[in-house]
Amino acid sequence: MSQAQQSIIDEVDAAIRLGSPEKRLETAQRVTDLFLSSAGSFNDEQIALFDDVLERLIKTIELRAIADMGARVALAEISTQLAPIAQAPPTVIRRLAHHDEIRIAGPVLQESPRLGEDELIEIATTKSEQHLLAIAGRWWLKEVVTEALLARRYPSVSRKIAANPGARFSLKGFATIVGQAESDPELTVQVGVRIDLPPDFRRQLLRSATDSVRQRLLLRAPPHLFEEIQNAIASVAAGTDREMSGIRDFVGAKRAVDKLKEAGQLSEMTLRGFAVNRRYEEAVAALAALAGTTVEVIRPLMQSLRDDGLLVPCRAAQLSWETTSAVLECRYATGSMKPADLAKAQNHFARMTPENAKRTLRFWQVRAS
């Protein structure tokens, strides 16, 4: 141990054993300043030394801080100084993070890179709303931490997480916050404009939103999301629920359709039956087989809010309009197309030749491969 290190330990021991409360505060701040002056150059052994002496000092200061505003202010200042330091003494950081006084815990909860996800989850599970708000403002939040914060169901915390672009969500996390947003218009807007929100969750969010909330969502939408949100609002407002992005078992559907084809039982009538009964996956696989293309080509056409693209494989497969209209309406879990839109699609379908449709479909197939 160097002479300088021994000197620090001796000074801390003296402050704890013989010093006044003011002397302990002064020593703690002096040790903190000394650490900060060269934090980037300390090795693990030196950091451990500062960790030990600072924690001992903070223990003694905490007893006074219960009744002494000056002691609380001093601890809050130390927390603020250490929070952004990547090499900060880890035990001290954890002690500060668990402090009941949010002015002391807040800076390290919001900023310290020394706090791992397990520590953050424990604090999110046990501490106050203010502690959760501090965590929700961190630059980066992993999915498990986000889930732990949302589980406490504080509206203020959920809104702060939704507004934090560095917060990452699992599907469970999105399901939780979308459910909470059903009774919280502001949260609906904040969640609705997140770029990482899956489209099916965005439509779920919009179904329960009022017209005024939908308009607020459009006003807040970033340019790259405006059209998607606008189309989703139009779809929901029309009383329809498009099957656009749910998890689908196309592998199983394709296997079933292949078996029908091998047995000579795949026909336009089979496809129409799938479509009329809203068996989405089988309809996609059957249309792909009858049109001589792949599910990968058909699926985005089924997902699109436009109707004209889906007419191409239907015409290439030389389907009747009755079957084609059933395929168009198969895209909707509930409701149906407007009569005017259906008539427009029928007119477009009648003008399209099978030869042109096959050429277009071959081009899409090459582009998709």
N, C-alpha and C positions, 0 to 999 in steps of 0.2 A: 504494500500500500504506500502511495507517495505521501510526502509530507503535507502537500496541499489537501489531499483527501482526508488525512488524519486530522488536519486543522478544522475541516468542515464538520467532521463527526464530533470533535471536542466542543466546538461552538454550539452545535445543536444539543448535545448532552447538557451543557451548562445552562442553555436557555430553558430546557425542559425542567431541570432539577431546581435551578436557583433563580431563573429569570422571572420578571413580572409578566403579566399577560401582554403588555405592550412590547416587551422585549421579544417574546415568542413570535408575535406578529411581524415585528421588524426582521427577525432572523429568517422567518419563512419567506418573506418577500425578497430578502437579500440572496437566499439560496436559489429562489426561483429566477431572479435576475442573472445570477451567475450561470445557471443552467442555460437560460435562453441566449446568453452571450456567445455560447459555443456549442449549442445543441447538435449541430450537424457534424461536429468533429469527434463527439464522444463515442467510445466503444461500448459494447454491451456491459462490461464490468462497471464502467463509470456511470452509465445510465442507471444500473441497478443500485449504485451507491446513492445517487440523487433520489431514486425511488424510495429507498429505505428512510433516509433522513427527512424527506418532505412528508412522507406518510406519518411518521412519528410526530412531527410538528403539527400537522393538520389534525391529528387525533386530539391533541391538547387544545387546539384552537376551537374545534367543534363544540367542546363542552361549554366554552364561553359564548360561542355564537348563538346558543339557544336564547340568551337574554341580551346579547350585546350587538347592536346594529353595526358597530364598527368592525367587529370580527366577521360578521356575515358579508359585509362589503369587501373585506380583505380576501376572504375565500372566493367570492365571486370574481374579484380581479385576477386572482391566481388561475381560476378556471378559464377565464377569457384569454389569458396570456398563453396557457398551455394547449388550449383547444386545437389550434391549427398546426401544432408541431407534430410531425410524423414520428419523431423519436421521443416524444414525451414519456415520462415515467409511467408505465402501464398500470401499476397498482394504484398510484395516485389518481390517474384518470378514472379508473373504475370506482374508486371511493367517491370522487366528486360527482360522477354520473348517477350514483345511487342516492345522492343527498336529497332529502325531502324538500329543501329550499330550492325552488326552480331557478332563482337567480344564480345559484351556485352550480346546479346540475345542467342548466340549459345550454351554456356555451359548449361544453364537451359533448352533450347529447346531439347537438345540431352539427358539430363540425369535426370532432376528433376522429382521426383515422385509426386510433388505437382501439376503438370499440368494435368487437366482432359481432357477427349476427346473433350468436347465442346470448351475448350480454344484452344486446338491444331487445331481443325477444323477451328476455326475463324482465327487463324494465317496462316494456310495453304491456306485459301481462300483469304487473303488480303496482305500478306507480300511477300518479295522477294524470288527469287530462292534460295539464300543462306540460308534463314530461313527454306525453305522447305527441303533443304538438311540436315540441322541439325535435323529436326524432323524425317526424313527418317532413321537416324542412331540410333534412340532410341532402347533400348533392346526389347521392346514390342510395337507393333502397332495394335490397334483394326481395324476391317474391315472398319468401317466408317471413320477412320482417313486415312487409306490407299486409300480409294476411293477419299477423298478430295485432297490428294496429287497428285494422278494420273490425276485428272480432270484438273490440271493446265498444263499438257502435256509438262513438261520440261524433255527432254531425260536424263539429268544427274540425276534427282530425280527418274525417273522410274527405272534407272539402280541400283541406290542405294537401293531402296525398294526391287527390285528383288534379290539383293545380301544379303538382311537382313533376316536371318532365323527366326527372331522374328516378322516379319511382317505377319499379317494374312490377307487373301483375301476372300472376298465374291465371288460368281459366277460373279456378275457384275464387281468386281475388276479384276478378271482373264480375263474376256472378254475384258476389257479396255486395260490391259497391253499386252495381246496377239495381239490385234489390233495394238498397238503402235510398237510392235516388228516386224511387217511385213516389216517395212522400216528401221530397226535397227538391224544389225547382232549381235552386242555385247549383246543387250538386249535379242535377241532370245536365245543365249546360256545361259545367266543368268537365264531366266525364265524356259527354257527347263530342267534344272537340279534341279529345285525345287521339293522336295519330295511330296509337297502337291498339285502340279499341276494335275488336273484331266486328265485322259488319252485322253478324247476327245479334250481338249484344247491343249494337247501336239501334237496330230496329226494335228490339225489346224495350229499350229506353224510350224510343219515340212513341210506342203504342200507348204508354201511360201518360205521356206529356200533353199538356194543354196546347192550344194553338199559339198562345202568347209565348210559351216556353219554346216551342218549335221555332218561332220567329227570332227569339233571342239567340237560339242556337245557330241559326243561319247568320245572324249579324256577327257572332263571335267566331264563326268557322274560318280557319285559315284557307287561303286560296286553293291549296292542293286537296282540301277535303270538301270544298263548297259543293261541287257537283254531286259527290257521293251522298252527302247529307241531304241535299235538295231532292235527289231521286228517292232516297229512303223515306223522306217526309211525304212525298207524293204517293208513294206506294202505300204507306200506312193510312194516309188521308183517304185513299180510294177504298179502304176497307179490305185490302188484300194483304196477304203475308207470303212474300215470295220465298221459294226454297232456294236461297242463293249461296249460303255458305255453311250449312250445317255439316256435321261429320257424317260422311256417307260411305257405305260399304259397297263401292263399285266393284271390288274384286269378287265378292260373293254374287253380285248381280250379273257380272260378266260370265262367271262360271255357269250360272243357271241358264243364261241365254245361249251360251255355247252348246250346252246339252240339248236345248230345244232345237238349235240349228242342226246338230248332228242327227237328231231323230226326225228331221224334216218337218218339225212342228212350229218353226218360226215363220210368222207371216204378218201381213199388215193387220189382220184381225187380232193377232196376239199383242202387237204393239198398242192397238187401240184399247184393248182390255186393260193393259198396264196403265195407260194414260187416263182412261176414264176413272179407274179406281185409285188414281193418284199414287201409284207405286213408282215413285220418282226414279230410284236407282235402276229398276228393271226397264223403265221406259227409255232412259238414257242409253243403256247397254243395247237394247233392242233396236233403237233408231240407228245407233252406230253400226250395228251388224247389217241392217237392211240397206244402209246408205253406203256400205263398203268403206267405212272410216273407223276411227277409234273413239273411245270414251273421252280421251284427252281433247279431241276436237269438239265433241258435242257438248261437254260439260260447260265451258264458258259461254256457249251460245244459249244454253238453258239459264245460266245465271244472269245474262245481260238483261238490262231493263228495256232494250230494244227488241222488237219482234222480227225484223227483217232477216237477221242472221240465221235464226232457227228455221226460216222457210227454206233455206238453201239445201240442207240435208233431206228435208221432207220432200222437196221437189226432185232431188237427185235419186231418192228411193222410189219415186213415182207413186207417192201416197195420194189418196183422195183428200179432198178438202175436209171431209168429216173427221178423218184420222188426224190430219194436220192441226185442225182446231182443237182436238182433244189433247194433242201434244203441247200446244201453246198454253192451254189452261192447266195442264199438269204442273206447270211451274208454280202454281199458287197452292199453298196449303189450305187456304180458305178463300172464299170469294171467287170472282172470275173476271175476265176482261170486260171492259166497257163495250157495248154493242158497236159504237163508232170505231173503236180501235180494231175490233174483230173484222168489221167490214173493210177497213183500210188494208188489213193484212191479207184478206181474201182477194182483194183487187190486185195487190202486189204479187200474190201467189199465182194468180191466173196469167199474169203477164210474163212470168219467169218460165223459160224452157228447161226441160230436164238436162239438155246438153250443156247449157250455160251453167246450170247449177252444179253439174258434175265437174266442170272445169274449175269453178271457184272452190269446190270442196277439195279437189286435188291440190290446189295451191295452198289452201289452209293446212292440209295434211303435211305438205313439205315444210311449211313454216313451223309447224308444231313439233316436227321430229328433230 
